[in-house]
């Protein structure tokens, strides 16, 4: 006979948060994207990454090439993910607001995360909120609005923030990519 059970972190918030990064690759014409899903305790649940080679730029308008690469990476990461997160977080300085407004529409709460130096990246279609995480003010830019106070997505964000992990998983992504590409970890 088996004993029915659920992991306590799943009960705490009811799902996972996905953290997205898109960064330059090992050379000028490469971009790397990665998606790290964590539970409410910050434990890694799933890690997905991909890299794209940018096409020749002579035929592309300024800015279109980066937008194209970001869209391609995001779509490939979302297609490869085995789990559906409750909320998606990305860095405001890396992900322009237009990516999730004009290129890819997600069906879950989307939050662009910023620290003070990133405030210029706020888009008029986003709702702003401030949180404190490890004695640092973190700005959350929600599209279209923050999750409702009693929703599983809000409970998950609250649990992550209370553990000081609104920014830390973004650094783990870089270490994960370096390890996956067999490079020296940061």
MDAnalysis code that builds the backbone (N, CA, C; Angstrom):
import MDAnalysis as mda
import numpy as np

u = mda.Universe.empty(558, n_residues=186, atom_resindex=np.repeat(np.arange(186), 3), trajectory=True)
u.add_TopologyAttr("name", ["N", "CA", "C"] * 186)
u.add_TopologyAttr("resid", np.arange(1, 187))
u.add_TopologyAttr("resname", ["UNK", "UNK", "UNK", "UNK", "UNK", "UNK", "UNK", "UNK", "UNK", "UNK", "UNK", "UNK", "UNK", "UNK", "UNK", "UNK", "UNK", "UNK", "UNK", "UNK", "UNK", "UNK", "UNK", "UNK", "UNK", "UNK", "UNK", "UNK", "UNK", "UNK", "UNK", "UNK", "UNK", "UNK", "UNK", "UNK", "UNK", "UNK", "UNK", "UNK", "UNK", "UNK", "UNK", "UNK", "UNK", "UNK", "UNK", "UNK", "UNK", "UNK", "UNK", "UNK", "UNK", "UNK", "UNK", "UNK", "UNK", "UNK", "UNK", "UNK", "UNK", "UNK", "UNK", "UNK", "UNK", "UNK", "UNK", "UNK", "UNK", "UNK", "UNK", "UNK", "UNK", "UNK", "UNK", "UNK", "UNK", "UNK", "UNK", "UNK", "UNK", "UNK", "UNK", "UNK", "UNK", "UNK", "UNK", "UNK", "UNK", "UNK", "UNK", "UNK", "UNK", "UNK", "UNK", "UNK", "UNK", "UNK", "UNK", "UNK", "UNK", "UNK", "UNK", "UNK", "UNK", "UNK", "UNK", "UNK", "UNK", "UNK", "UNK", "UNK", "UNK", "UNK", "UNK", "UNK", "UNK", "UNK", "UNK", "UNK", "UNK", "UNK", "UNK", "UNK", "UNK", "UNK", "UNK", "UNK", "UNK", "UNK", "UNK", "UNK", "UNK", "UNK", "UNK", "UNK", "UNK", "UNK", "UNK", "UNK", "UNK", "UNK", "UNK", "UNK", "UNK", "UNK", "UNK", "UNK", "UNK", "UNK", "UNK", "UNK", "UNK", "UNK", "UNK", "UNK", "UNK", "UNK", "UNK", "UNK", "UNK", "UNK", "UNK", "UNK", "UNK", "UNK", "UNK", "UNK", "UNK", "UNK", "UNK", "UNK", "UNK", "UNK", "UNK", "UNK", "UNK", "UNK", "UNK", "UNK", "UNK", "UNK", "UNK", "UNK", "UNK", "UNK"])
u.atoms.positions = np.array([
    [0.846, -1.171, 0.000],
    [0.000, 0.000, 0.000],
    [0.898, 1.243, 0.000],
    [0.538, 2.245, -0.792],
    [1.287, 3.496, -0.805],
    [0.620, 4.506, 0.133],
    [1.381, 5.432, 0.586],
    [0.884, 6.480, 1.465],
    [0.718, 7.755, 0.638],
    [-0.492, 8.247, 0.522],
    [-0.669, 9.487, -0.243],
    [-0.012, 10.654, 0.489],
    [0.693, 11.491, -0.257],
    [1.359, 12.635, 0.359],
    [1.548, 13.727, -0.684],
    [1.867, 14.912, -0.190],
    [2.258, 16.037, -1.035],
    [3.434, 16.714, -0.368],
    [4.309, 17.230, -1.148],
    [5.465, 17.951, -0.652],
    [4.982, 19.235, 0.030],
    [5.541, 19.568, 1.183],
    [5.086, 20.730, 1.953],
    [5.220, 22.030, 1.173],
    [6.261, 22.161, 0.329],
    [6.431, 23.386, -0.469],
    [5.304, 23.537, -1.484],
    [4.791, 22.421, -2.000],
    [3.659, 22.494, -2.925],
    [2.407, 22.962, -2.198],
    [2.227, 22.483, -0.972],
    [1.062, 22.901, -0.194],
    [1.153, 24.369, 0.205],
    [2.375, 24.833, 0.436],
    [2.581, 26.202, 0.890],
    [2.071, 27.215, -0.136],
    [2.377, 27.013, -1.409],
    [1.979, 27.990, -2.421],
    [1.231, 27.369, -3.586],
    [1.304, 26.082, -3.741],
    [0.532, 25.424, -4.783],
    [1.175, 25.318, -6.145],
    [2.444, 25.674, -6.285],
    [3.079, 25.562, -7.593],
    [4.461, 26.170, -7.628],
    [4.939, 26.387, -8.843],
    [6.295, 26.865, -9.071],
    [6.302, 28.262, -9.664],
    [7.410, 28.950, -9.440],
    [7.674, 30.236, -10.084],
    [8.772, 30.000, -11.112],
    [8.616, 30.582, -12.295],
    [9.622, 30.463, -13.344],
    [10.379, 31.781, -13.464],
    [11.704, 31.691, -13.493],
    [12.579, 32.842, -13.653],
    [13.244, 32.739, -15.022],
    [13.173, 33.801, -15.804],
    [13.654, 33.822, -17.182],
    [14.830, 34.767, -17.324],
    [15.866, 34.321, -18.043],
    [17.005, 35.180, -18.398],
    [17.285, 35.021, -19.878],
    [17.663, 36.126, -20.508],
    [18.187, 36.115, -21.873],
    [19.455, 36.949, -21.837],
    [20.583, 36.307, -22.140],
    [21.891, 36.949, -22.000],
    [22.732, 36.707, -23.254],
    [23.775, 37.517, -23.437],
    [24.690, 37.267, -24.554],
    [25.361, 35.905, -24.391],
    [25.657, 35.278, -25.512],
    [26.321, 33.983, -25.494],
    [27.830, 34.120, -25.446],
    [28.505, 33.072, -25.857],
    [29.962, 33.043, -25.781],
    [30.627, 33.876, -26.867],
    [29.868, 34.278, -27.873],
    [30.409, 35.168, -28.901],
    [29.335, 36.160, -29.328],
    [29.727, 37.134, -30.107],
    [28.884, 38.285, -30.445],
    [27.555, 37.926, -31.098],
    [27.498, 36.861, -31.850],
    [26.294, 36.516, -32.612],
    [25.435, 35.462, -31.926],
    [25.643, 35.247, -30.630],
    [24.900, 34.218, -29.907],
    [24.149, 34.831, -28.727],
    [22.933, 34.329, -28.509],
    [22.130, 34.669, -27.330],
    [21.769, 33.368, -26.642],
    [21.702, 33.418, -25.312],
    [21.338, 32.257, -24.511],
    [20.134, 32.635, -23.657],
    [19.167, 31.739, -23.610],
    [18.006, 31.928, -22.756],
    [17.885, 30.751, -21.813],
    [17.382, 31.009, -20.616],
    [17.207, 29.941, -19.640],
    [15.988, 30.227, -18.780],
    [15.339, 29.150, -18.374],
    [14.148, 29.215, -17.541],
    [14.365, 28.288, -16.350],
    [14.398, 28.867, -15.150],
    [14.550, 28.098, -13.918],
    [13.235, 28.145, -13.168],
    [12.684, 26.985, -12.871],
    [11.475, 26.926, -12.051],
    [11.867, 26.469, -10.652],
    [11.360, 27.226, -9.663],
    [11.626, 26.892, -8.267],
    [10.298, 26.776, -7.519],
    [10.338, 26.053, -6.394],
    [9.151, 25.995, -5.548],
    [9.208, 27.136, -4.534],
    [8.267, 27.179, -3.624],
    [8.170, 28.267, -2.656],
    [9.374, 28.334, -1.724],
    [10.085, 27.252, -1.581],
    [11.282, 27.232, -0.731],
    [12.545, 27.581, -1.501],
    [12.419, 27.795, -2.794],
    [13.580, 28.129, -3.606],
    [14.305, 26.935, -4.176],
    [13.768, 25.754, -3.972],
    [14.403, 24.554, -4.497],
    [14.171, 24.466, -6.005],
    [15.223, 24.138, -6.770],
    [15.050, 24.027, -8.219],
    [14.172, 22.834, -8.577],
    [13.206, 23.076, -9.437],
    [12.279, 22.034, -9.872],
    [12.549, 21.645, -11.324],
    [12.871, 22.644, -12.142],
    [13.130, 22.388, -13.561],
    [14.038, 23.479, -14.096],
    [14.964, 23.087, -14.969],
    [15.865, 24.041, -15.612],
    [15.895, 23.744, -17.098],
    [15.611, 24.752, -17.885],
    [15.582, 24.621, -19.337],
    [16.415, 25.746, -19.923],
    [17.235, 25.442, -20.925],
    [17.997, 26.499, -21.579],
    [18.122, 26.203, -23.067],
    [18.445, 27.251, -23.808],
    [18.656, 27.126, -25.242],
    [19.541, 28.274, -25.684],
    [20.143, 28.129, -26.827],
    [20.948, 29.192, -27.403],
    [20.594, 29.328, -28.871],
    [20.674, 30.554, -29.362],
    [20.406, 30.799, -30.779],
    [21.566, 31.580, -31.368],
    [21.819, 31.287, -32.607],
    [22.812, 32.009, -33.390],
    [22.059, 33.100, -34.138],
    [22.475, 34.334, -33.974],
    [21.797, 35.439, -34.634],
    [22.100, 35.412, -36.129],
    [21.086, 35.617, -36.968],
    [21.336, 35.658, -38.414],
    [22.122, 36.911, -38.787],
    [22.582, 36.945, -40.017],
    [23.311, 38.118, -40.506],
    [22.447, 39.356, -40.323],
    [23.059, 40.439, -39.874],
    [22.305, 41.628, -39.504],
    [22.054, 42.636, -40.590],
    [22.634, 42.499, -41.782],
    [22.511, 43.525, -42.819],
    [21.070, 43.753, -43.257],
    [20.249, 42.744, -43.223],
    [18.873, 42.878, -43.689],
    [17.890, 43.212, -42.578],
    [18.379, 43.267, -41.361],
    [17.512, 43.513, -40.202],
    [17.545, 44.989, -39.823],
    [16.396, 45.529, -39.418],
    [16.346, 46.889, -38.893],
    [16.946, 46.894, -37.488],
    [17.420, 48.052, -37.071],
    [18.014, 48.183, -35.744],
    [17.003, 47.741, -34.681],
    [17.424, 46.871, -33.801],
    [16.559, 46.394, -32.729],
    [15.754, 45.154, -33.066],
    [15.473, 44.948, -34.338],
    [14.661, 43.789, -34.727],
    [15.374, 42.467, -34.485],
    [16.670, 42.436, -34.669],
    [17.430, 41.204, -34.507],
    [17.397, 40.715, -33.060],
    [17.600, 41.624, -32.101],
    [17.539, 41.236, -30.689],
    [16.126, 40.806, -30.304],
    [15.123, 41.510, -30.798],
    [13.730, 41.158, -30.498],
    [13.392, 39.779, -31.072],
    [13.864, 39.520, -32.283],
    [13.645, 38.219, -32.916],
    [14.308, 37.100, -32.106],
    [15.549, 37.321, -31.699],
    [16.268, 36.310, -30.910],
    [15.563, 36.068, -29.578],
    [15.129, 37.130, -28.915],
    [14.431, 36.977, -27.630],
    [13.141, 36.186, -27.813],
    [12.382, 36.503, -28.842],
    [11.134, 35.775, -29.092],
    [11.408, 34.297, -29.371],
    [12.401, 34.018, -30.196],
    [12.744, 32.628, -30.513],
    [13.152, 31.865, -29.254],
    [13.966, 32.479, -28.411],
    [14.397, 31.819, -27.181],
    [13.230, 31.587, -26.233],
    [12.400, 32.599, -26.042],
    [11.263, 32.461, -25.128],
    [10.327, 31.357, -25.612],
    [10.009, 31.352, -26.886],
    [9.113, 30.317, -27.411],
    [9.712, 28.928, -27.250],
    [11.009, 28.786, -27.505],
    [11.633, 27.463, -27.368],
    [11.666, 27.007, -25.909],
    [11.934, 27.938, -24.990],
    [11.963, 27.584, -23.566],
    [10.578, 27.200, -23.065],
    [9.566, 27.956, -23.475],
    [8.202, 27.640, -23.048],
    [7.751, 26.302, -23.618],
    [8.116, 25.999, -24.862],
    [7.751, 24.714, -25.456],
    [8.471, 23.547, -24.796],
    [9.689, 23.759, -24.344],
    [10.476, 22.686, -23.738],
    [10.125, 22.438, -22.273],
    [9.563, 23.424, -21.612],
    [9.253, 23.275, -20.185],
    [8.249, 22.145, -19.973],
    [8.500, 21.327, -18.968],
    [7.633, 20.197, -18.651],
    [6.536, 20.571, -17.659],
    [6.742, 21.649, -16.927],
    [5.779, 22.083, -15.914],
    [5.246, 23.464, -16.272],
    [4.049, 23.744, -15.795],
    [3.450, 25.059, -15.988],
    [3.571, 25.834, -14.680],
    [4.307, 26.940, -14.682],
    [4.465, 27.708, -13.442],
    [3.214, 28.526, -13.136],
    [3.142, 29.003, -11.902],
    [2.051, 29.892, -11.501],
    [2.335, 31.329, -11.899],
    [3.614, 31.679, -11.982],
    [4.022, 33.042, -12.266],
    [5.360, 33.014, -13.004],
    [5.565, 34.004, -13.879],
    [6.802, 34.127, -14.641],
    [7.477, 35.433, -14.256],
    [8.757, 35.365, -13.868],
    [9.524, 36.547, -13.496],
    [10.718, 36.699, -14.426],
    [11.035, 37.928, -14.781],
    [12.203, 38.215, -15.600],
    [12.797, 39.540, -15.134],
    [14.015, 39.812, -15.518],
    [14.668, 41.058, -15.135],
    [14.253, 42.167, -16.097],
    [13.830, 43.279, -15.555],
    [13.377, 44.399, -16.379],
    [14.499, 44.939, -17.261],
    [15.735, 44.877, -16.788],
    [16.843, 45.403, -17.588],
    [17.183, 44.498, -18.772],
    [16.766, 43.235, -18.721],
    [17.053, 42.300, -19.817],
    [15.888, 42.126, -20.779],
    [14.699, 42.177, -20.265],
    [13.515, 41.880, -21.075],
    [12.717, 43.168, -21.274],
    [12.663, 43.654, -22.494],
    [11.884, 44.873, -22.720],
    [10.388, 44.589, -22.553],
    [9.639, 45.576, -22.124],
    [8.202, 45.361, -21.917],
    [7.478, 44.968, -23.199],
    [8.032, 45.345, -24.331],
    [7.383, 45.032, -25.613],
    [7.411, 43.541, -25.943],
    [8.368, 42.792, -25.396],
    [8.441, 41.362, -25.711],
    [7.155, 40.658, -25.317],
    [6.668, 40.924, -24.114],
    [5.456, 40.257, -23.648],
    [4.191, 41.075, -23.899],
    [4.351, 42.197, -24.545],
    [3.185, 42.976, -24.953],
    [2.885, 42.765, -26.432],
    [3.944, 42.746, -27.265],
    [3.767, 42.711, -28.714],
    [4.162, 41.390, -29.369],
    [5.026, 40.610, -28.734],
    [5.585, 39.421, -29.376],
    [5.003, 38.108, -28.858],
    [4.997, 37.944, -27.541],
    [4.559, 36.702, -26.907],
    [3.582, 37.068, -25.786],
    [2.411, 36.481, -25.829],
    [1.406, 36.735, -24.796],
    [1.342, 35.506, -23.903],
    [1.602, 35.695, -22.613],
    [1.545, 34.574, -21.676],
    [0.204, 34.588, -20.959],
    [-0.232, 33.416, -20.556],
    [-1.540, 33.238, -19.928],
    [-1.427, 33.077, -18.417],
    [-0.400, 33.667, -17.828],
    [-0.215, 33.612, -16.383],
    [0.378, 34.935, -15.938],
    [0.376, 35.212, -14.637],
    [0.935, 36.483, -14.175],
    [2.401, 36.619, -14.583],
    [2.717, 37.761, -15.154],
    [4.065, 38.065, -15.621],
    [4.602, 39.232, -14.813],
    [5.818, 39.086, -14.307],
    [6.414, 40.121, -13.468],
    [7.823, 40.413, -13.957],
    [8.049, 41.667, -14.332],
    [9.409, 42.114, -14.620],
    [9.953, 42.711, -13.334],
    [11.101, 42.233, -12.894],
    [11.690, 42.580, -11.610],
    [12.815, 43.589, -11.832],
    [12.844, 44.619, -10.987],
    [13.869, 45.648, -11.128],
    [14.361, 46.107, -9.763],
    [15.594, 46.562, -9.754],
    [16.120, 47.275, -8.605],
    [16.159, 48.746, -9.004],
    [16.514, 49.607, -8.111],
    [16.424, 51.057, -8.329],
    [16.993, 51.512, -9.673],
    [18.133, 51.003, -10.068],
    [18.773, 51.474, -11.301],
    [17.991, 51.101, -12.559],
    [17.012, 50.219, -12.428],
    [16.262, 49.755, -13.585],
    [14.915, 50.450, -13.762],
    [14.593, 51.423, -12.951],
    [13.240, 51.980, -12.954],
    [12.830, 52.604, -14.282],
    [13.754, 53.013, -15.103],
    [13.412, 53.648, -16.376],
    [12.746, 52.677, -17.343],
    [12.708, 51.396, -17.027],
    [12.169, 50.409, -17.951],
    [10.681, 50.150, -17.754],
    [10.012, 50.911, -16.896],
    [8.579, 50.726, -16.656],
    [7.782, 51.031, -17.917],
    [6.836, 50.165, -18.232],
    [5.950, 50.335, -19.377],
    [4.583, 50.793, -18.878],
    [3.907, 51.608, -19.653],
    [2.611, 52.149, -19.216],
    [1.557, 51.063, -19.025],
    [1.713, 49.892, -19.631],
    [0.738, 48.817, -19.485],
    [0.971, 47.935, -18.279],
    [1.907, 48.317, -17.419],
    [2.247, 47.492, -16.266],
    [1.782, 48.141, -14.974],
    [1.489, 47.301, -13.991],
    [1.158, 47.763, -12.643],
    [2.392, 47.589, -11.780],
    [2.793, 48.639, -11.076],
    [4.014, 48.605, -10.276],
    [3.706, 48.323, -8.812],
    [4.645, 47.646, -8.173],
    [4.541, 47.294, -6.755],
    [5.955, 47.235, -6.195],
    [6.139, 47.605, -4.953],
    [7.443, 47.515, -4.284],
    [7.406, 46.426, -3.230],
    [8.507, 45.689, -3.138],
    [8.678, 44.672, -2.098],
    [10.074, 44.822, -1.528],
    [10.258, 44.345, -0.320],
    [11.591, 44.313, 0.272],
    [12.029, 42.860, 0.320],
    [13.237, 42.627, -0.162],
    [13.795, 41.286, -0.172],
    [15.259, 41.405, 0.241],
    [15.623, 40.799, 1.358],
    [16.976, 40.892, 1.915],
    [17.411, 42.350, 2.069],
    [16.549, 43.156, 2.678],
    [16.818, 44.572, 2.952],
    [17.071, 45.397, 1.696],
    [16.604, 44.917, 0.561],
    [16.741, 45.651, -0.691],
    [15.350, 45.878, -1.268],
    [15.102, 47.093, -1.742],
    [13.820, 47.380, -2.364],
    [13.835, 46.813, -3.778],
    [12.821, 46.024, -4.063],
    [12.682, 45.399, -5.378],
    [11.370, 45.892, -5.972],
    [11.417, 46.281, -7.218],
    [10.233, 46.786, -7.911],
    [9.686, 45.687, -8.810],
    [8.402, 45.439, -8.679],
    [7.734, 44.412, -9.464],
    [6.791, 45.107, -10.441],
    [6.989, 44.849, -11.721],
    [6.149, 45.423, -12.760],
    [5.306, 44.300, -13.354],
    [4.026, 44.293, -12.991],
    [3.116, 43.215, -13.375],
    [2.401, 43.546, -14.670],
    [2.201, 42.543, -15.484],
    [1.413, 42.672, -16.703],
    [0.304, 41.665, -16.627],
    [-0.916, 42.006, -16.662],
    [-1.419, 43.387, -16.658],
    [-1.573, 43.936, -15.230],
    [-1.899, 43.080, -14.272],
    [-2.074, 43.516, -12.885],
    [-1.452, 42.471, -11.953],
    [-1.135, 42.868, -10.718],
    [-0.603, 41.883, -9.759],
    [-1.630, 40.790, -9.472],
    [-1.169, 39.604, -9.089],
    [-2.111, 38.544, -8.720],
    [-2.953, 38.969, -7.519],
    [-4.153, 38.453, -7.449],
    [-5.063, 38.756, -6.341],
    [-4.432, 38.318, -5.010],
    [-4.760, 39.005, -3.921],
    [-4.132, 38.728, -2.617],
    [-4.224, 37.272, -2.155],
    [-5.299, 36.578, -2.434],
    [-5.457, 35.198, -1.954],
    [-5.153, 34.145, -3.024],
    [-4.640, 34.565, -4.159],
    [-4.376, 33.625, -5.247],
    [-3.119, 32.799, -4.969],
    [-3.024, 31.610, -5.561],
    [-1.800, 30.812, -5.412],
    [-0.557, 31.545, -5.914],
    [-0.687, 32.304, -6.998],
    [0.465, 33.052, -7.512],
    [0.945, 34.072, -6.493],
    [0.048, 34.761, -5.818],
    [0.429, 35.754, -4.804],
    [1.068, 35.069, -3.605],
    [0.503, 33.945, -3.168],
    [1.102, 33.215, -2.044],
    [2.526, 32.766, -2.384],
    [2.717, 32.358, -3.627],
    [4.049, 31.928, -4.068],
    [5.022, 33.104, -4.065],
    [4.629, 34.235, -4.617],
    [5.490, 35.428, -4.621],
    [5.794, 35.863, -3.194],
    [4.792, 35.836, -2.311],
    [5.005, 36.201, -0.908],
    [6.019, 35.266, -0.244],
    [5.905, 33.978, -0.509],
    [6.831, 33.007, 0.083],
    [8.250, 33.215, -0.442],
    [8.376, 33.455, -1.728],
    [9.690, 33.687, -2.329],
    [10.300, 34.976, -1.775],
    [9.506, 36.032, -1.695],
    [9.999, 37.310, -1.165],
    [10.410, 37.182, 0.300],
    [9.622, 36.443, 1.090],
    [9.947, 36.300, 2.511],
    [11.259, 35.553, 2.724],
    [11.651, 34.762, 1.761],
    [12.928, 34.035, 1.833],
    [14.064, 34.794, 1.136],
    [13.792, 36.008, 0.690],
    [14.820, 36.831, 0.056],
    [15.226, 36.352, -1.311],
    [14.283, 35.768, -2.049],
    [14.640, 35.155, -3.325],
    [13.960, 35.796, -4.538],
    [13.684, 37.072, -4.489],
    [13.126, 37.714, -5.674],
    [14.201, 37.967, -6.735],
    [15.461, 38.078, -6.319],
    [16.551, 38.327, -7.262],
    [17.528, 37.159, -7.378],
    [17.750, 36.433, -6.307],
    [18.776, 35.384, -6.269],
    [18.629, 34.318, -7.354],
    [17.433, 33.828, -7.693],
    [17.340, 32.801, -8.739],
    [17.879, 33.244, -10.098],
    [17.884, 34.541, -10.358],
    [18.438, 35.027, -11.621],
    [19.932, 34.760, -11.695],
    [20.624, 34.835, -10.566],
    [22.052, 34.521, -10.533],
    [22.282, 33.018, -10.684],
    [21.412, 32.217, -10.081],
    [21.526, 30.765, -10.226],
    [21.401, 30.338, -11.678],
    [20.574, 31.045, -12.427],
    [20.403, 30.718, -13.845],
    [21.738, 30.834, -14.574],
    [22.478, 31.910, -14.317],
    [23.781, 32.070, -14.981],
    [24.725, 30.928, -14.639],
    [24.767, 30.541, -13.371],
    [25.619, 29.423, -12.961],
    [25.161, 28.130, -13.627],
    [23.833, 27.939, -13.735],
    [23.298, 26.742, -14.384],
    [23.645, 26.675, -15.856],
    [23.574, 27.799, -16.536],
    [23.931, 27.840, -17.958],
    [25.401, 27.532, -18.141],
    [26.248, 28.147, -17.324],
    [27.692, 27.885, -17.430],
    [27.994, 26.410, -17.188],
    [27.340, 25.833, -16.193],
    [27.556, 24.408, -15.919],
    [27.052, 23.550, -17.063],
    [25.877, 23.877, -17.588],
    [25.305, 23.090, -18.688],
    [26.151, 23.177, -19.949],
    [26.788, 24.324, -20.164],
    [27.636, 24.492, -21.345],
    [29.080, 24.084, -21.066],
    [29.304, 23.438, -19.910],
    [30.605, 22.926, -19.499],
    [31.646, 24.025, -19.399],
    [31.221, 25.183, -18.902],
    [32.156, 26.278, -18.658],
    [32.400, 26.357, -17.160],
    [33.363, 27.152, -16.786],
    [33.675, 27.339, -15.377],
    [32.547, 28.115, -14.702],
    [31.927, 27.589, -13.601],
    [30.858, 28.324, -12.924],
    [31.356, 29.655, -12.370],
    [30.435, 30.638, -12.323],
    [30.773, 31.964, -11.803],
    [30.971, 31.899, -10.312],
])
